Amino acid sequence: MKRVLLSWSSGKDSAWTLHALRRDPAIEICGLLTTLNSEFDRVAMHGVRRAVLEAQAAAAGLPLWIVPLPWRCPNEVYEQRMAETCERAIREGIHAVAFGDLFLEDVRAYRVRQLAPTGLEPLFPLWQLPTDALAREMIAGGLRARISCVDTKQLPVRFAGREFDADLLRDFPAGIDPCGERGEFHTCVYAGPMFSAPLPLTTGEIVTRDGFTFADFVVAGA
């Protein structure tokens, strides 16, 4: 049995990676690895609250491995903290780290290079799947998510907070990747076959800063 730690962004690609890995009887998922912005206590880049992240992990039935990062984190600090996490993974008998990357060769090469000295195997279960078909497969398969972050250089502000569904895919401007793999948008998953039950997610304030628009989500009762 291969024991795997899953890189978890709180979004659809990592959630669908979890779904894909769980269909492989040779793999045991041991935890969800997430970086948190320490200043705001939110998932890095996606802007998702810790409470939502914790609700996702509970619904997935998996422990969280949280790596705190300072705001404006230098790359050397990021790499040092991830190296410490990899050392912990080896001590706990983890064999591999899985990622939800789709087609960006430089991102994949970076992950492979960083894991090479650790003894952990990098896994990319969704690699090079056609993103239009993949997005539609996610939706048809019961995954439910909302857009948590929009890069306003690539997408209009009005897309923040929207449901990730067939209507959204039809409304995207030309050139936008259906899965947002080039950073056009990020999502927050609240339901799907990887969760034991849907999260009662509500949308709060929508704010724009530093060229990105963030939709704030809250889990009722959390």
Phi, psi and omega in degrees: 000127178271121180270124191235137170259132183256126173292117191241116182265350188086358184256182189295321184292318178291324178295318180289330174297318176300315179300316181295316181294324181292344177275356178260112183293348180271001184240136173243118177278125186254348181173167178249121183261120185224139172265136180242136171288113187295327183291320183256352181057046180226158178298130181304134178073313181288333178075018183276136181297151176302320182298323177291316177303315180295324177293322176298313181298320178296318179292331177277347180070034184226148177285151176268136169251099184265129176249107180285136179234142177289156175292139188061052186289121174295148183299324181294327177291315177303312183293324179295316181290325177290325177297320177296323178293321177296322177297319177297317181300316179298317179299327183266013173079022176280140181257334188208160173238129181256145181231152180264024180295149186248311182206000182281106186297323182292324178293315179299314181299321178298314181296316179299316181296319182289328180276341186310314182279355187271339186089358178268137180273131175277135178239141181226077188296336183256008189301129175062019168289137180302124191289331177295312179294322181295316179301317181289326176295318178302311183296314180295331181277001175100001177291134177234131182209162174232154181286120183263336184210137178235132171278108188290352174281344183242332182224146176296151180305326186299345180282341180298132179089351183288155177288138175277095183214184183298325178297319178299314181300322179291331185274347181299139174296159177302140177092352178276128178290133183300336178257002178066032187292337178269016177085013180299323180203162174231159185232166173235119182275137177232357178199159178154176182291350177273352181249149178286334179200153178295151174269135178283078187272132175238150182263129179253228185291145174243122185230153177241131175205144176054034176085006179233145175250128184245135171259128181271131181242146179227140173268122181304130178086353181277000000 
